[in-house]
Amino acid sequence: MTDTVDVDPLADEILTLKFAVKDINSILGLLGTLPFVQSVGLINAIQAQCNPQVDALKANNEPQTATA
């Protein structure tokens, strides 16, 4: 008798989600309550994808200075 393991054929596909910054921070907060070894990979992946976007938002919201 052999045991079969069902593998989700979509498991490695990439999805795009859109959340407000406050929602991302809530998700990270929830992940932070888990043991480090369980959450660190996902926290790092979220931060890696969000940091460039947050930096761009900050740059776009900085006051423009006029130069003469």
C-alpha positions as CSV (number, residue, x, y, z in Angstrom):
1,M,0.0,0.0,0.0
2,T,1.4,3.4,-0.9
3,D,0.5,6.8,0.5
4,T,-0.2,9.5,-2.1
5,V,0.4,13.1,-1.4
6,D,-1.9,15.6,-3.1
7,V,0.2,18.5,-4.5
8,D,-1.6,21.7,-5.4
9,P,-0.7,22.4,-9.0
10,L,-1.1,26.1,-8.4
11,A,1.2,26.2,-5.3
12,D,4.1,27.9,-7.1
13,E,2.1,30.3,-9.2
14,I,2.5,34.0,-8.5
15,L,-0.5,36.1,-7.5
16,T,-0.8,39.9,-7.2
17,L,-2.7,41.3,-4.2
18,K,-3.4,44.9,-3.4
19,F,-3.7,46.0,0.2
20,A,-3.6,49.4,1.9
21,V,-0.4,50.1,3.9
22,K,-2.4,49.9,7.1
23,D,-3.6,46.4,6.1
24,I,0.0,45.2,5.3
25,N,1.1,46.5,8.7
26,S,-1.7,44.6,10.3
27,I,-0.7,41.4,8.5
28,L,2.9,41.9,9.5
29,G,1.8,42.4,13.1
30,L,-0.2,39.2,13.1
31,L,2.8,37.3,11.6
32,G,5.0,38.8,14.3
33,T,3.0,37.0,16.9
34,L,4.0,33.6,15.4
35,P,7.2,31.8,16.3
36,F,10.1,33.4,14.4
37,V,11.0,30.3,12.4
38,Q,7.4,30.1,11.1
39,S,7.0,33.7,10.1
40,V,10.4,35.1,9.2
41,G,10.4,34.0,5.5
42,L,6.9,35.4,4.8
43,I,7.7,38.7,6.7
44,N,10.9,39.1,4.7
45,A,9.1,38.4,1.4
46,I,6.4,40.9,2.1
47,Q,9.0,43.6,3.2
48,A,11.1,42.9,0.1
49,Q,8.1,43.6,-2.2
50,C,6.7,46.5,-0.2
51,N,9.9,48.5,0.5
52,P,10.5,49.7,-3.0
53,Q,6.9,50.7,-3.4
54,V,6.9,52.6,-0.1
55,D,10.1,54.3,-1.0
56,A,8.5,55.4,-4.3
57,L,5.4,56.7,-2.5
58,K,7.5,58.7,-0.1
59,A,9.5,60.2,-3.0
60,N,6.3,61.2,-4.8
61,N,4.9,62.8,-1.7
62,E,8.0,64.9,-0.8
63,P,7.6,68.6,-1.4
64,Q,9.2,69.7,-4.7
65,T,11.8,72.5,-4.3
66,A,12.2,75.1,-7.0
67,T,15.7,75.8,-8.3
68,A,16.6,79.0,-10.1
